[in-house]
Each structure stands twice: as C-alpha cells, then as structure tokens.
Amino acid sequence: MRARGQNCYASARHLQIARAFPPITRREMLDTLRSALPGPSCATADPTSGPQQAERSPGKALRVLYHHRIASSDGQFTHIEEMVGALRAIGAEVLVVGPELHKSDSGKSGSPGWVGVLKTVLPAAVYEMAEAAYALVAYRRLRRAVASFEPDVIYERYALYQPAGVWVSRRTRVPLLLEVNAPYVIEKQRYGKLKLGWLARLVERYTLTGAARVFPVTQVLGEMLVEIGVPRERVTVIPNAIDPKNFQRLPTSAQAKAKLGLAGRTVIGFIGFVREWDQLDRIVDWLARRPERDQAVLLVVGDGVVRPQLEGQARRLGVAHKLHFTGVLPRQQVPAVAASFDVALQTALVPYASPLCLFEYMALGKAIVAPDQPNHHEVLRRGIDCEMYQPDRQGSLEAAIEALVDNPAHCARLGAAARDAVAERQFHWAGNARRAAGVAQEVLRSPSGRLLDLVEVGRTAGRTEH
C-alpha cells in the first residue's frame, strides 16, 4: 500500500512537470535546435553589425521587442514595467514577451506557480537541465514574435541558461541589447546553488558576448562582464531609477506617521523582503540598548523569512513595541508609507547591485545610511547625501544610525541633497529609456552609415522630461 502511494505521488509529480511546459513535438524540437544553431552565414557574425532588414521609412518609431523570463512580482518586475513604460513614453513601440506567472505571485518568498513546483520536486541538477531546456521554448516564442512584430532591436533581461535572445538575433539579424542585473553564475556559486557550473559558465559567456550591447546596472558589474569576455566598447551602464510621478502628492512625514500609529516617533525604515543577511537583528539589539523613553522605532515596509525571528528577538528584549512590519503592500502604496521614514536603511548587499529601494529613498528625500561599497559610491556621496558604514565592522552601522537619530537637522540636509541628486543626475526611467534608445540608434547604423530615423523618439523624450 505504501509503495502504491509512493508511485501515485511520483506519477502526480511527473504530471505536474509535464504540464509545466508548453507542448512541443519531437519534430518541433529538432527544427528548433536546427534553426537555433548559427548557420554558415552567421557563424562568425559580429553582433554589433547592422541589421539586414528592409529600410524603415523616416519618422518611424523605434520598435523594441522586450524579452524576459521573470516569474515574480518583486523589484525585478517593477524594473521591467517601469522601463517598458518609459520606452513607450518616449515614443517607442514595445512588445513584451515573457511568462505570465508574475500575476499569480503573492510577494512571499519562493517562486510562483509551476516554477515553484519544479524547484520543490526536482533535484537541483535536474532542475537546471530543465531550465536550460526551456531556452528552446523561449526561442520558438521569441522567433514567432520577431516574425510578427518586426522589431528594430531585441531588448532582453539576462537570465541564467537563457541564450534564446542570441539565437534569435543571429538567425534574424535583429540586434540584441542585453540588460544585466547580476553575474548569476558567480552569484549562485557563492551560495552553493549551482550544480552544473561548467554548463552555466559556457552559456553565460556565450550569451553575454553574443549581444550587440550590454547594459549592466553598475560600473562594478560592467568591469566583471569585461573580465568574462564582453568587449568594453559594448558596455553601457544604466542603473536603476525612479519615476518622479510616483513621488508626487505624498503625505508629509508627520501625516504618514500618524496614519501608521507612529506619531512623534523617530522612524528608521527599510523597504523590502527581509532576509538573514540584511542583519536587522543588529537594529533590534540597538533599539534595546537605547534609553527606555527613546522614541526610535524600526519600520519594515514589506515582510520576510526572518520576520518571526526578529519579532521573537524584540519580545525577549522588551522592545516588541518598537518593531513594526507592514506586510506585503502593492507597489504603488509603498512611497506613501515610506514617507514616514526619518532614516532610510540600505543594507549590505553584493557589491555589484543597483538596489531599487536606494533610488526610492533618494526620491523621498530621506537621510540614507548605506554600506561603504563601490556600487554605492556610483550613486551616493558620503556626508553630502548619505552616511556610510563599514558592514563588517562591529558597531559601525549602529553608530551611523545613532548619529542621524540624534541630529534631525543633519538628517534633513542629507535628505534634501539626496532628492536633488535624483533630478541633477537624471536617475529617472525616462532618462534610462533615452540612453537605451540612443544605444539602439548607434547599433542600427547600416553599413553605409545611414541612421534609423529616431527623430520623433528624441522629440518625445524631450517633452517627457519637462
């Protein structure tokens, strides 16, 4: 009976896996493999060379096919929505091609839908093979989209085991612009989450070097891509950003605090999904060491896997009333809640990241405490629009927060400078879209030097920024 039950469970797992992928026949798979492999005409093709397409009429809008494999509704998909919206706002025509799983994502930890099922039931190495095989499905979807939409460029968000954009670019001669947010092979190896490292490194290098242009989110990451083999002249840094419209007509700090029941408190705030490496336990310990009548509190706008541990720690230390979680909120509600912050906390992440919440803190005009890391120096200026701490030095984070909590005037100066920096340095999605469109214009030079006419895109971009 037990064996029968196990067999039924195994059958159910196989059924779930079979349903996870769109049906593809043996012949379709062979056709896909045959068409994906570079033919004699493009085996040594330069991905930066001009497209072999019919000339577009002057005044036509830039046509962008935006390809991604994001299944979650977190900051990754926020980036996609904002960039697509900004490209459309400057006059480009954009078709988005990717999975729809983000619509069912609860915002909690883990992958939504069948992706989460596969990660649970498959051994890690088998899951990676399935992930690599999914590139065939993505290739067919992308190839059909190129045929129907006839884009000028493919704009792809880089993912591990995802060479489909390069395959389609080489077969159709449509240039590939590749946005890179992390070196996923290095990242996954660091946390022991990569089983087929040799295959992942091979596919990653093939994908990165096969793009006409690569858009890392930081200069630190850009240097890492050059070390992998991407020619430096193909690298253009485009960091994360904000949409100024999302930060207009927000409540005052006092109004936001009153709505949260925190009137009169000094709010140390954090936006995001809290994990162990964010080290918010250090802030809870610090709150417990403050004077009994101290008004400082920690507000987490979000949730996290370590929430139960943090709340338990706060209860043991007698500061449960000083730790507050909002839970997962719709993205559009976050700025109004974060308006309550006096001090905004950027935790120590990998040194190549471009944290979306960092730009949100700046747009909100909050005093930022951030780790002293090269990627943050690309955006922030110590003592001018932020204070920095040494993430590995005991007491450094707590001292930085304490200096701000005890000096409201300094907080105000840092916050105002951070808000001004967003406008001065154009950390706006519209600016990012213009930079990407400018690169596309450069790539789309024909052999004769004739540029695709993007005059209307440029004019619209100018109107958008004013």
Residue pairs with C-beta under 8 A, 6 or more apart in sequence:
13 121
16 114
16 117
16 118
16 121
17 117
17 118
17 121
17 122
17 130
19 114
20 114
20 115
20 117
20 118
21 134
21 137
22 137
24 32
24 136
24 137
24 140
28 140
29 136
32 136
32 139
32 140
33 136
35 139
35 143
35 171
36 136
36 139
36 164
36 167
36 171
38 45
38 170
38 171
39 171
42 170
42 171
42 173
45 170
45 173
47 166
47 169
47 170
47 175
47 176
47 210
47 211
47 212
48 175
48 212
48 213
48 234
48 443
49 447
50 443
50 444
50 445
50 446
50 447
51 152
51 173
51 174
51 175
51 444
52 173
53 150
53 173
53 174
55 446
55 450
56 152
56 452
56 453
57 453
58 453
58 455
59 453
59 455
59 456
60 452
60 453
61 91
61 92
61 93
61 456
61 457
62 91
62 92
62 93
62 152
62 153
62 437
62 440
62 441
62 452
62 454
62 457
63 92
63 93
63 94
63 95
63 149
63 150
63 151
63 152
63 153
64 87
64 92
64 93
64 94
64 95
64 151
64 152
64 153
64 154
64 155
64 440
65 94
65 95
65 97
65 142
65 145
65 146
65 149
65 151
65 153
65 154
65 155
65 174
66 80
66 83
66 84
66 87
66 94
66 95
66 96
66 97
66 98
66 155
66 156
66 157
67 97
67 98
67 138
67 142
67 145
67 154
67 155
67 156
67 157
67 164
67 165
68 80
68 96
68 97
68 98
68 156
68 157
68 159
69 98
69 99
69 134
69 138
69 157
69 159
69 162
70 76
70 77
70 80
70 98
70 99
70 102
70 157
70 159
71 99
71 101
71 102
71 105
71 111
71 112
71 113
71 115
72 101
72 102
72 105
72 111
72 112
73 102
73 103
73 105
73 107
73 112
74 105
74 107
74 273
75 272
75 356
75 357
76 157
76 181
77 102
78 331
78 356
79 157
79 181
79 240
79 356
80 96
80 98
80 157
82 241
82 243
82 429
83 179
83 429
83 432
83 433
83 436
84 94
84 96
85 243
85 429
86 243
86 428
86 429
86 430
86 432
86 433
87 94
87 155
87 433
87 436
87 437
88 94
89 430
89 433
89 460
89 464
90 430
90 433
90 434
90 437
90 457
90 458
90 460
90 461
90 464
91 456
91 457
91 459
91 460
91 461
92 433
92 437
92 457
95 145
95 149
95 151
97 141
97 142
97 145
101 111
101 112
101 113
101 114
101 115
102 112
104 112
104 113
105 112
105 113
106 112
106 328
107 273
107 303
107 328
108 303
108 328
109 273
109 304
109 305
110 116
110 119
111 119
118 127
118 130
119 127
122 130
124 193
124 195
125 195
125 196
128 161
128 194
128 195
128 196
128 199
128 200
129 196
131 160
131 161
132 161
132 196
132 199
132 203
134 161
135 161
135 162
135 163
135 164
135 167
136 164
138 162
138 164
139 164
139 167
139 168
142 154
142 164
142 165
142 168
143 168
143 171
143 172
146 154
146 168
146 172
146 174
151 174
152 174
152 175
152 440
152 444
152 452
153 174
153 175
153 176
153 177
153 212
153 440
153 443
153 444
154 165
154 168
154 169
154 174
154 175
154 176
154 177
155 177
155 179
155 436
156 162
156 165
156 176
156 177
156 178
156 179
156 211
157 179
157 181
158 178
158 179
158 180
158 181
158 184
158 207
158 208
159 184
160 184
160 185
160 188
160 200
160 203
160 204
161 199
161 200
161 203
162 203
162 207
163 203
163 206
163 207
163 210
165 176
165 178
165 207
165 211
166 176
166 206
166 207
166 210
166 211
168 174
168 176
169 175
169 176
169 210
169 211
169 212
170 210
175 212
175 213
175 440
175 443
175 444
176 210
176 211
176 212
177 211
177 212
177 213
177 214
177 215
177 436
177 439
177 440
177 443
178 207
178 208
178 211
178 213
178 214
178 215
179 215
179 217
179 238
180 208
180 214
180 215
180 216
180 217
180 221
180 225
181 217
181 221
181 353
181 354
182 221
182 350
182 352
182 353
183 204
183 221
183 224
183 225
183 228
183 352
184 200
184 204
185 194
185 197
185 200
185 201
185 204
186 224
187 350
188 194
188 200
189 197
194 200
204 228
205 228
205 229
208 214
208 225
208 228
208 229
208 230
209 228
209 229
209 230
209 231
211 230
211 234
212 234
212 443
213 234
213 235
213 236
213 439
213 443
214 222
214 225
214 230
214 234
214 235
214 236
215 236
215 237
215 238
215 436
215 439
216 222
216 224
216 225
216 235
216 237
216 238
216 352
217 237
217 238
217 239
217 240
217 352
217 353
217 354
218 237
218 239
218 352
218 353
218 354
218 375
218 378
219 237
219 374
219 375
219 378
220 351
220 352
220 374
220 375
220 378
221 237
221 352
221 375
222 235
222 237
224 352
225 235
226 232
226 235
236 435
236 439
238 432
238 435
238 436
239 354
239 359
239 378
239 379
239 427
239 432
240 354
240 355
240 356
240 358
240 359
240 427
241 359
241 427
241 428
241 429
241 431
241 432
242 359
242 360
242 362
242 363
242 422
242 427
242 428
242 429
243 428
243 429
243 430
244 363
244 422
244 423
244 428
246 332
246 335
246 363
247 335
247 360
247 363
247 364
250 256
250 335
250 336
250 339
250 364
251 259
251 336
251 339
252 339
253 267
253 339
253 340
253 341
253 342
254 263
255 339
256 336
256 337
256 338
256 339
256 340
257 263
257 264
257 265
257 267
257 340
259 340
260 299
260 324
260 326
260 337
260 340
262 297
262 299
262 324
262 340
264 295
265 295
265 296
265 297
266 295
266 296
266 297
266 342
266 343
266 405
267 296
267 297
267 299
267 340
267 341
267 342
267 343
268 283
268 296
268 297
268 298
268 299
268 341
268 342
268 343
268 345
268 401
268 405
269 298
269 299
269 300
269 301
269 338
269 340
269 341
269 342
269 343
269 344
269 345
269 366
270 278
270 280
270 298
270 299
270 300
270 301
270 302
270 344
270 345
270 347
271 301
271 302
271 334
271 338
271 344
271 357
271 360
271 361
272 278
272 300
272 301
272 302
272 304
272 357
273 302
273 303
273 304
273 305
274 280
274 300
274 302
274 303
274 304
274 305
274 306
274 307
274 310
275 304
275 305
275 306
276 305
276 306
277 347
277 348
277 349
278 304
278 306
278 347
278 348
279 347
279 348
279 397
280 298
280 300
280 306
280 310
280 347
281 306
281 309
281 310
281 313
282 397
282 398
283 298
283 345
283 397
283 398
283 401
284 298
284 310
284 313
284 314
284 317
284 319
284 323
285 313
285 317
286 398
286 401
286 402
287 294
287 296
287 297
287 298
287 314
287 317
287 319
287 322
287 323
288 317
288 318
288 319
290 296
296 322
296 405
297 321
297 322
297 323
297 324
298 322
298 323
298 324
299 324
299 326
299 340
299 341
300 307
300 323
300 324
300 325
300 326
301 326
301 329
301 334
301 337
301 338
302 325
302 326
302 327
302 328
302 329
303 325
303 327
303 328
304 310
307 325
310 323
311 320
311 323
311 325
314 320
314 322
314 323
326 337
329 337
334 360
335 360
335 363
335 364
338 344
338 360
338 361
338 364
338 366
339 364
341 361
341 364
341 366
342 366
342 367
342 404
342 405
342 408
342 411
343 366
343 367
343 368
343 369
343 401
343 404
343 405
343 411
344 361
344 364
344 366
344 367
344 368
344 369
345 369
345 401
346 355
346 357
346 358
346 361
346 368
346 369
346 370
346 371
346 376
347 371
348 371
348 373
348 391
349 355
349 371
351 373
351 374
351 375
352 375
353 375
354 375
354 379
358 368
358 370
358 376
358 379
358 380
359 379
359 422
359 427
361 368
361 418
362 368
362 379
362 385
362 418
362 419
362 421
362 422
362 427
363 419
363 422
364 415
364 419
365 415
365 416
365 418
365 419
366 415
366 418
367 386
367 387
367 404
367 410
367 411
367 412
367 414
367 415
367 418
368 380
368 385
368 386
368 387
368 414
368 415
368 418
369 386
369 387
369 388
369 389
369 397
369 400
369 401
369 404
370 376
370 380
370 386
370 387
370 388
370 389
371 388
371 389
371 390
371 391
372 382
372 388
372 389
372 390
372 391
373 391
376 386
376 388
379 421
379 427
380 386
380 388
380 418
380 421
381 417
381 421
382 388
384 414
384 417
385 414
385 417
385 418
385 420
385 421
386 414
386 418
387 400
387 403
387 404
387 414
388 400
389 396
389 397
389 399
389 400
390 396
391 397
403 410
404 410
404 411
404 414
421 427
422 428
428 465
430 461
430 464
430 465
431 465
433 461
434 458
434 461
437 454
437 457
437 458
437 461
440 454
441 451
441 452
441 454
444 451
444 452
445 451
